Amino acid sequence: MTIGGMLNAQDYEFYNNKLTDEQNKQAISLEKNLMATCCFGGPVYMHGKNQRTEEAKITIRRLLIAGKSKDEILDHFRATIDPRTKQPYGNRILASPKASETVGKVSYWMVVLFSVIGLALFAFALTKLRNQNKDPGPAEKPSDDVLQKIESELSDLD
């Protein structure tokens, strides 16, 4: 472990020990809602330890101790400058969109809409299948007696 790694681990423990139980729950929730900026391969909470994820965890705890709300902390990370692009991270740092934003509202309502459409299609298909089973199949073959009677009547007409 490097000196920087030890300092981050110490900083993490320092800030983590200052959190109340409620703040600790908020910290974990925030870690689950923020993407790891090293690779955007998953939330900070589930991501492996590296410099960026550890810094994010420390920043979350430092801001909670400073009295910042969950939305203020999320806004802080959204406004943070990406060192690669020199642009703010914006919404891509969020593991799930904020429900109060238009994009968030649309994404949540699209799930509801597609669920309703899917259920309607399923009900329609199920109804069609049931009706298919109720429809009578092709008529049964006439008996030999009936066939002989038909043949005799046809031969009488000739």
C-alpha positions in Angstrom: 0.0 0.0 0.0 1.4 3.4 -0.9 1.6 6.4 1.4 -1.3 8.0 -0.5 -3.4 4.9 -0.1 -2.7 4.8 3.7 -3.7 8.5 4.0 -6.9 7.9 2.1 -7.7 4.9 4.3 -7.0 7.0 7.4 -9.1 9.8 6.0 -11.9 7.5 5.3 -11.9 6.1 8.8 -11.6 9.6 10.3 -14.7 10.8 8.5 -16.6 7.6 8.8 -16.2 7.6 12.6 -17.7 11.1 12.7 -20.9 10.0 11.0 -24.1 9.4 12.9 -26.0 6.2 12.1 -28.4 8.2 9.8 -25.5 9.9 8.0 -23.9 6.5 7.5 -27.1 5.2 5.9 -27.1 8.3 3.7 -23.4 7.8 2.8 -24.1 4.2 1.7 -27.2 5.3 -0.3 -25.1 8.0 -2.0 -22.3 5.5 -2.8 -25.0 3.3 -4.5 -26.3 6.3 -6.5 -22.9 7.5 -7.8 -21.0 5.8 -10.6 -17.3 5.1 -10.1 -15.5 7.7 -12.2 -12.5 5.5 -12.9 -14.4 3.4 -15.5 -18.1 4.1 -15.0 -18.3 0.3 -14.6 -20.6 0.4 -11.6 -21.6 2.3 -8.5 -19.0 3.5 -6.0 -20.5 1.2 -3.4 -19.9 -2.0 -5.3 -16.7 -1.0 -7.1 -13.2 -2.2 -6.2 -10.9 0.1 -4.2 -8.9 2.6 -6.1 -7.9 6.2 -5.7 -11.0 7.7 -7.3 -13.6 5.5 -5.5 -11.9 6.1 -2.2 -11.8 9.9 -2.8 -15.5 9.8 -3.7 -16.3 7.9 -0.4 -14.3 10.4 1.6 -15.9 13.4 -0.2 -19.4 12.0 0.5 -18.6 11.7 4.2 -16.9 15.0 4.4 -20.0 16.7 2.8 -22.4 14.9 5.1 -20.5 16.0 8.1 -20.6 19.6 6.8 -24.4 19.3 6.8 -25.0 19.0 3.0 -28.2 17.3 1.9 -28.3 14.3 -0.4 -29.3 16.5 -3.4 -26.5 19.0 -2.7 -24.0 16.2 -2.6 -25.3 14.7 -5.9 -25.1 18.2 -7.4 -21.6 18.5 -6.1 -20.5 15.4 -8.0 -22.5 16.3 -11.1 -20.6 19.7 -11.2 -17.2 18.1 -10.6 -14.9 18.3 -13.6 -13.9 15.1 -15.4 -10.1 15.3 -15.7 -10.3 13.4 -19.1 -12.9 15.6 -20.8 -12.4 18.8 -18.9 -16.2 18.9 -18.6 -18.5 18.4 -15.6 -19.6 14.8 -15.1 -23.2 15.9 -15.2 -26.0 13.2 -15.1 -23.7 10.4 -16.3 -22.2 10.2 -12.8 -25.6 9.2 -11.4 -26.3 5.5 -11.2 -30.0 6.3 -11.7 -31.4 9.6 -12.9 -32.9 12.0 -10.4 -36.7 11.6 -10.4 -37.1 15.4 -10.2 -35.5 16.0 -13.6 -37.2 15.7 -16.9 -34.9 12.9 -18.1 -35.5 11.0 -14.8 -39.3 11.5 -15.1 -39.3 10.3 -18.6 -37.2 7.2 -17.9 -39.4 6.2 -14.9 -42.6 6.7 -16.8 -41.3 4.8 -19.8 -40.9 1.8 -17.6 -44.5 2.1 -16.5 -45.7 2.7 -20.1 -43.8 -0.3 -21.5 -45.1 -2.5 -18.6 -48.7 -1.5 -19.4 -48.2 -2.1 -23.1 -46.5 -5.5 -22.4 -49.4 -6.5 -20.1 -52.0 -5.5 -22.7 -50.2 -7.4 -25.4 -50.0 -10.4 -23.1 -53.7 -10.2 -22.3 -54.5 -9.9 -26.1 -52.3 -12.9 -26.9 -53.9 -15.0 -24.1 -57.4 -14.1 -25.3 -56.5 -15.1 -28.8 -55.1 -18.4 -27.6 -58.3 -19.1 -25.6 -60.5 -18.3 -28.5 -58.5 -20.6 -30.7 -59.1 -23.4 -28.4 -62.9 -22.7 -28.3 -63.3 -22.6 -32.1 -64.6 -25.9 -33.5 -62.1 -27.8 -35.5 -62.8 -29.1 -39.0 -66.0 -31.1 -39.3 -65.7 -34.8 -38.6 -65.7 -37.2 -41.5 -69.1 -38.5 -42.4 -69.9 -42.1 -41.6 -69.8 -44.8 -44.3 -73.6 -44.9 -44.3 -73.9 -41.2 -45.0 -71.3 -41.5 -47.8 -73.1 -44.4 -49.4 -76.4 -42.5 -49.3 -74.7 -39.4 -50.9 -73.2 -41.6 -53.7 -76.5 -43.3 -54.4 -78.3 -39.9 -54.6 -75.6 -38.6 -57.0 -75.8 -41.8 -59.2 -79.6 -41.4 -59.4 -79.1 -37.9 -60.7 -76.9 -39.2 -63.5 
